[in-house]
Amino acid sequence: MNRALFSVLAAAVVAFAIARAAGADQPPLRIGLVSTLSGNFTQAGKSTDAAIAAFFKEHGDTVAGRKVVIIKRDDGGNAPDTAKRLAQELIVSEHVDFLMGLVFSPNAKAVGDVSTSAKKPTFITNAASNGILEPNPYMARFSYTEGELTTPLAQWALKNGIKNAYSIVLDYATGIDAAAGFASAFSAGGGTVVGDVRVPLTAQDYAPYVQRIKDAHPQAIFAFLTVSGPAFLKAWDAAGGPATGAKILATGDLTSENTLPAFGDAALGMITSMNYAASHRSPLNAQLTRDMLAADPSLTGPDFGSVATYDVLQAIYQVVAAQNGNVDPDKTMQLVRGMKIDSPRGPISIDPQTRDVVQTIYIRRVEKIDGKYQNTEIASYPNVHDPLEK
């Protein structure tokens, strides 16, 4: 071998070794997921796992030379102290670069304290109450707020001849926000809330609440009941509620795609407002559906929580790539403000002032198509901001 060729090969070997060493020195990008993954949220946990698998399939599990590692922690439900402790452990012991997840708003507010003190970017995939983001500058929301859902729902109801409604919501921060948001928008348009009731999270017997609603003879029922929906619908059906003709209007978490089959025909005709429907027609949504079902065939498809998880990972990849693999907390939040993402739900952005999501809200009707239950989009309200997060 001549000397010149040997020198070229030697240089190439050295360069390759240096590149490999540099890659080996690059630490993993560690993302802490604090969410409710068990009990009534077991199915939601499976959807989250499938969304992560779909994202990695489509975008890879490395960004800016850093291997992405997701460390999951189950907060068990509406448990602020537990969520806060898990977030602290992820930061101190696991050295995570980001936090994400958070189903219940009280949990998100508790984790906000940790996020702020540690300057840890935290991206919300569910918690929908107001008052979470303003005191916590390192948090942003990629899900929705109750105001984003209830205002379009009230507007749709009024447009479709509904002049009075009875409100039934779960008695915690997000439910209270939902009731207030619907009542405000409905009343502003000339509607009347003829009665309202707050139901404890632990309630099992909905018969007394249903009787109160029937006695008021409303044209519609506004419901924020999330995982308590089956108990309410069962009691409503048993009391002959459907025969009254009262239309059920609800936030979309009540008819999440992966729980719709459990409702059966009792859910048909229900009107909900949400930032996503699995039946949404777009190439991105079709791809996500294929990849999630490939990851977990037991699912019926994506739901609003899994789409938010997917979009949070999109956001993390964007800000890490823009910083060449670094995660400076202040620079990260600068990049998040005003961020635009092409999502399976449709285009979304993050408001540069509030750090809250801006998106299209869809009015959906529960239908049975080819033997399968689905939320069918019947109206849309683009570029919706939360009325209280301005």
N, C-alpha and C positions, 0 to 999 in steps of 0.2 A: 504494500500500500504506500502510495507516495505521501510525502510529508504534508503537502497542502491539504489533501483529502482527509488525512488523519486529524489535522488541526480542526477542520470543519466539523467532523463527526464528534470530536472531543468537546467542542464548544456546544454542539447540539445536546449532547448528553448532560453537560453541566446545566444548560438552560432548562432542560426538562426536569432535572433534579431540583433546581431552585423553584420552578413552578409548582412541582408536586409538594415541596416543603411549605411553600406559601399557602397552598390550598389546605394542607394538613393543619397549619397554624390557625386557619380561619375558624373561629368558634361557631358552634351551631346557633341559629336564631331560635331562641326559646320563647314560646308563646304559652302563657298560662290561661287555660279555659276554666272559669268558675261559672257553673251553671247548675240548673236543676235537671238531673238526668235519671231520676228513679221515681218510684211510686206512680202517681198519675202522669208523670212526665217521662216515663220510660220510652214511650214511642217517640217523643220529641228528641230524646237522647240518641235514639237510633238514627233519626233523620239528620241530626247534627253530625254523627260519625260518617254517614253516607255522603253528606255535602262536603266534608273535608276530603274524603277519598276521591270524590268527583273532581274537586279542585286540583288535587295533586296529580290526578290523571291528566288533566287538561293543561296544567301550568308547570308541572314538575314540583319536586319537593326541595328545590334549592333556589335561592334568590341572591343575586350579587355575590355568588361564591359561598354562601352560607347555607348549610343544611338546616331545613326547618323541622323543629321538634315541637309537638304540641303536648302539653302536660295538662291532663284533665283532673278537675276536682268537682265532686258533687256536693252542692250545699244543702241538698235534702229538701228544699222548699223555701217557704217564707221565713228565713232565719238570718237576719242581718248580722248577728254576732258570729255565726258560723262562716258566712260569706267573707266577712272582714278578716277573720283568722286565717282562712284558706288563702286569701289574697296576700296577706302578710307572709305566710309560709312560702308561697310561690316566689315572692320577691327576695326574701332573705335566704332561703335554703336552696331554691331552684334557680335563682338568678335570672328570672325571665326578663325578656326585653319588652314584652307587651302583655297586657291582660285583655281578655275578651269574654263575651258571654253575658250572663246576668239576666235571669228571667223576671224575678220579682223586683219591683221598684225599691222597697225598703232595703233589699240586699245591695242594689246598685248604689243607693245613697251611702250605705256603710262602706262599701268598697271605694267610693269616691274619696272618703277621708284618707284612705291608704294611697290611692292614686296621686292625690295632691301632695301629701307629705313626702312621698318617694319620687315624685315627678315621673310617674310611670304611665305612658300612654295606654289608655283603656278604652276599648271600643265595644259599645253596647249592641247586643243582637236582639234584645226583646224589651226590657224594662221601659214602660211607656209613660210614666208619670212626669208631670212638670216639676221643676225645681231640682233636678239632678245635675244638670250641666253647669248652670250659672256659677255655683261656688267651687266647681272642680275643673280647672282650666286644662287638665290633661285627659279629659274625657270627651268622646264624641259618640253620637248615636246613629246607628245604621238601620234601625228598625222603623219605628213610627212613634207618634204620641197619640193619646186618646183624642186630643183635639183635632188632629189630622183626620181621624176616622169619623168622629161624631158630627163635625160640621157638614161635610158632604152628605152624610146619611140623613141629617135633618133637612137639608136643602132638597134632597131627592124626595123625601117623604112629603114635604109641602107641595112640591111640583106635581106629585101624583095624588093629590087630593086628600091627604091625611092631615086632619086639623087638630086631633087630640091623641095623646099617648100616655101610657102608664110606664113608669121607669122602675126597673128592678135590677140592682147591681150588687156585687159582692162588696162587703164593708171593709175595704182597705184603700190605700191611697189611690191606686189606679182606678178602681171602681168608682170612687168618689169623683175623680177627675172626669171619668166618662159620663157620669150622670150630669155633672155641671156643664160639661161641654155640649152635650146634646140639648139640655134644657135651654141653654143660652142661645144657641143657633136656632132652635125650634121656635122659641118665644119671639126672637127677633123677626122671624118670618111670619108671625101671626098665629103660630100654633100654641096649644095649651097642654101642659103636663098636668093631667088630672089626678095624679097620685104618684107617690114614689116610696120605695122600700129598699133598705139596705139589709143584705142577708149575711150572716156570719160565714166566714170561710169554712167552718166546720159543720154547717147545716146539712142535714141529710133529708129531712122531711120538708118538701116544698108545698104540701097541700094547703097550709094556712095562707101562704103568700099568693098562691094561685087563686084561692077563693076571694081574697081582697081585690085582686085584679079583675076577676069576673064581675064582682059587685059594682065596679066603677064603669063597666061597659065602654072601654076605650076602643077607638078604631085600630090602634096599634099598641104594641108593647116594645119598649126599648129595653134591651137586655145586655148587660155585661156580666157574664157568668162563667166564662172560660171553662175549666174542667168540671164545673157543676152543671153544665148544660144538660147532660142526660137525665139527671134527677129532676130538673125543671120540666123538661119536655115530657117525661113520664107522668108527672103530676098534672101537667096541663092537658095531656091526652085523657087521663083517667077522669078528670073533672069535666070533660066535654068541651074543653077550650076551643078546639078547632071549629066546632059548630057555631061559635060566636062570630066567626069571620074576622076576628082581630088578627092583623098581620104582625108577625114577629120581625122586628128590626134589631140587628145585633152587630157588635164589633166582630170582625172576621175570625178572631181567635176561637169563637164558639164553634165554627164549622171548619176547623182545620182539616185539610184533605185526608190526613191519616187517621182521623177519628170519625169522619163522615159515615163510613160503613156501620159503625156502632149505633148511629141514630136511626138508620133505616128510613122508611117512608115518612116518619114523624118530622123529619127535617125538610121535606119537599116544600118548596115555595118560600122558605125563609129568605129574607133579604139581609145581606150583610155588607159592610164596607171594610175594605182591606187594601193593603198596598200590593197584593199579589193574589193570583189564582193559578192553580196548577194547570188550568186549561188555557192560560195566556198563550197567544200565538206569537212566537218569535223564534228565530233560529237558536238563540242563546238558551232559551227555556227548553226547547226540544233537546238540545245537547245535554243540558244539566239533568233533565229527566232520564235520558238514556243512561248517563253515567252513574246517577244515584241508584237506579234500579239494578244496574250491573253490580254495584257495590253491595246492595242489600235488596234482593228480589222480594222480600216480605213487605216492603213499603208499597204504597200506592203511587208514590211520586214525591216531588218536593213540596214543602209547605213554607209559610212565611218565615219561620225560624231558620230553616235550612238555607233559604235564599239569603237571609241576612248574614248567616255564617259565611257563606260563599263570598259575599260582597266585602265583609270585613277582611277576609284573606286577600281579596283583590287590593284593598286599600293598603294593607301591610306590605304587600309586594311592591306597590307603587312607591311608598315612602322610603322603603329600604333600598330599592334600586336607585332612587333619586339621590340617596346619600352614600352610594357606592358601598353598601353593606353596613354602614354605621347607623346607630339609632340615637341621635341626639334628641332628647325629649322636646326641647323648644323648637328645633328645626322640624321635627316630625309634626308637631301640631300646626306649625305654619303651613306645611304642605297639605295637611288635612283640610284646613279652612279653604273653602271654595272648590275642593276636589270634585271632579266629575267622574262618574263610573257608568259604563254601559253594563247594566245588570239584566239578569233573566226576567226581572219584573218590569223592565223598561228603564230609561235613563234616570239616574238619581244624582244628586249633588249634596254637598255639605255646606250649609249656610256659613259664610265666613264670620258672622258675628256670633251666632248662637251655638255653632257646632252641631246643629240638629239637621236631620235629613230633610231634603226637599224632594218630592216625588209625586207620581200620579197615584191617586186613590181610586179604586174601582168599586162600583156598586155591583154586587154579585147576587144571583138567585140560585138556590140549591135545586138542581135538576137531576133526573135519572136518564142518562144517555147510554144506550146499548147495554142496559143492565147495571151500569155503574153510576154511583153518585158523584156529582161534581159541583163546584161553584162556577157558574157561567157568568161572565162579565156582561152586564146590561147597560152600564153607563160608566163614564170615566171623568175624573176631575184632575187635570194636569197641574203640575207645579204647586202643590199644596204645601204651605208652611203651617206649623202649629200657630193658632191665633194668639197663644199666650207666651210663646217662646220668641218674641221679637224684641 
